[in-house]
Amino acid sequence: MEAYENKISIKAWAEEDRPREKLNVQGRRALSDAELIAILIGSGNRDESAVELSKRILHHYGNDLNKLGKVSVNELSKFKGIGEAKAISIIAALELGRRRNETETKTPDHVVSSHSAWQILRRHLVDINHEEFWILLLSRSNKVIARELISKGGLSGTVADPKIIFGLALQHQASGIVLCHNHPSGNLKPSQQDIDLTKKLYQAGKILDIKIIDHLILTDDAYLSFADEGLL
């Protein structure tokens, strides 16, 4: 305990060494990850300053912010000095960082492969616990004209009405459609209903001269392409 008793609290540091003051004077880029987290949590515990506690938390997750961003409130709250409110603050800040990164990542404006369609649609369909059905409407050159939410469902399914899908395609004068829905269960295998619906829409598209280019099934970290799998 003697070593801990000699520790100096953040308030007793030189002003230029305090995380908040350091950010204000030197700019946000001058702060380490631990110092930024220390600002979020505000205070440590009786044995550690906020910075020391933040360093310990980071070390526990291999100094990997991506790993830290996936932990639960309960897991973070197990660290001495981190209650529910502080854990929520850390998780919220890291989620904002993830969203900013997605915003700054240039999204393709043409569908040239299943991967480019996945890049366009994934932000709408990850991290949700219910099923949704989306479509991309494409021009003759496969440029994205619009992305539309067709329906929301429960954990096990959703309804995709062909009349709504082709009505939107005609409204936007689209030449092609990419179908997409998520599987919250994490299972990428298409159901028989998925296969039957895709065939039905594909045949209807032939009559209207609107091509069904692909149908993607998404989970949080992967996707299956009907076109790539030879299912179209």
Beta strands, then each sheet from edge to edge (+ up, - down):
strand 1: 132-138
strand 2: 144-152
strand 3: 176-182
strand 4: 211-218
strand 5: 223-225
sheet 1: 2+ 1- 3+ 4+ 5-
end
